[in-house]
Amino acid sequence: MIERTFRSYTAEQGKTYVQNRLDYHPNLYNTVLTHHTSTGGKLDLILDIGCGPGLAIANLAPHFAHAIGLDPSEGMIETAHSRTDLPTTAAGNPIRFEVSTAEDLGNNLTPPIADRSVDLIVVATAAHWFDMPSFWAAAARVLKPNGTVAIWASGHMSVHPDMPNAAAIQEELDKIEAQYVQQYFTAGNWITRDRYENLALPWTAEPKIAGYNPTSFVRKDWAARDEDFYAVGQPEVSLDAFERIIGTGSPITRWREANPELVGTERDVVKIFRRTIEQLLRDVGIKEGEERVRAATAGFLLMVKRKA
């Protein structure tokens, strides 16, 4: 399974992505760091795999002496390089960004990521695109003993039940997705929809990957109403912001690539979502210009330890 949508992003698409993609809550980052250090992990080198324009690594780099973000998309890496808001590491080093896949894991670089040199690997909303056996094998090569792999993502974004006319809106949005969007789902989208319950772990992958401790596996789930998975909680946004956010999804990107003549028109699938929400909010008395969308998204975090 090779992800081709984000991999082919231009630098301009990367800028749109970083402006509209939701960041994660400090509690998520603290959960990862606390588990890593409390189980023998050190704070020298962190790798962010599938780093995109650098959202996750920007939050974690200040805790480490060295930080590297890897992504197969040249456009995403170009966007990361262009950012002027990124912090330095705890040792004052800039975050390093390079083009590399999860399966190569820096082995293509000069010099390559050294064996047994990495303390923490993080993967934010990207593991569903990986060849997981190849990723786990590469991670086992570069991780130090007691190193950690932390993988997280969010499942299906639904309408928050406290939103006006929520049940009717959810029903109609599901119909639109089924009619227009699901045909542009790939296997990775379905893995995410299933909340990574079927994501291959080192001991369930084929072939199985040695070097990890199954008894160390930790999973944490956030319910749809929880407020500490995304940095803004379960966001309430304008319909303009709603359009921009859902436009960063890979199935929507693929729909637009397949229907370029409809992009930006009233027949754009994003516009169809919007007009449906508008009408159903008006049905319960929400005035024009006052429409807001509140999402409810369940998150999940998987953490695996390299053997000591």
Residue, then its C-alpha position, 0 to 999 in steps of 0.5 A: m500500500i503506497e500513499r500517493t495523494f499526500r506524497s504528490y503534494t506541492a509546496e503550495q498544498g503543503k502550506t494549505y495543509v499546515q494552515n488548516r490541519l488541527d494540531y494535537h493537545p499538549n496532553l497527548y504529547n505529554t502522555v507520549l513523553t511520560h511513557h517514553t521516559s518512565t520506561g527507560g527512554k532517553l531524550d537525545l534523538i526523536l524521529d517524526i515519520g510522515c512528518g508533513p509540514g512539521l506539526a507534531i515535531a514542532n511540539l516535541a523537538p524542544h524536549f530532545a537534543h536532536a530532532i528529524g522529520l521524514d516525509p516522502s513528499e518533497g512538497m511537504i518537506e519544502t513547506a517544513h523548510s520554509r516555516t519560520d515559526l519552528p522551535t529549536t531543540a533543547a540543545g539549540n539545534p534546528i529541526r532537520f527535515e529530509v525526504s524519506t519513506a517510512e520503509d527506508l526510515g532515513n537509510n537513503l540519506t547521506p549519512p543514513i540514520a545510524d543503527r541504534s541511534v534513535d530514542l523516540i519515533v512518532v507517527a501522527t496520522a500517517a501509519h495507515w499509509f505504511d507498509m507496516p512490516s517494513f516500517w517495524a523492521a526499519a524502526a527496530r534497526v534505528l531504535k536504541p534499546n528501550g526506544t519507543v514508537a508512538i503512533w496516533a490518529s483520529g477516527h471518523m469525524s462526526v457531528h458533535p451531539d450537542m450541535p443543533n439538529a445533530a442527528a439529522i445533519q449526521e445522517e445527511l453527511d453520512k449519505i453524502e460521504a457514501q454517495y460521493v466520497q467513499q469510492y475515493f477511500t483507500a485501504g489506509n482510510w478504512i484502517t483509520r476508520d477502524r481506529y487502528e484496531n487492525l493496524a499490524l504490530p510487530w508481533t501480528a505483522e506478516p512476517k513477524i518482526a523481532g526486537y520488540n516487547p509485546t508486554s510493553f504495548v500500551r493503547k490509549d483511546w479518547a472518546a468522541r466527547d473528550e477535549d484533550f486529543y486535539a489542541v482546540g478540543q472538539p472545535e466549533v468552527s465557521l462553515d468557511a473553516f469547516e470547508r478548509i479543514i475537510g478539504t485537507g482529507s485525502p479522499i476529498t483531495r482524490w475526489r477533487e483530482a478526479n473532478p477538477e471542473l467541479v472544484g470551487t463550484e456548487r457541485d464541489v463535494v465540499k460545497i455539497f457538505r456545506r449547503t446541507i449543513e446550512q439548510l439543516l441548521r436553518d430548519v431549526g432556526i439558526k440564522e444565516g451567517e451564524e452557522r457553526v459546526r462542532a465536531a466530535t472525533a475519537g482519537f487513539l494512541l499506540m505505544v510499543k517499546r524496543k527490547a532493552 
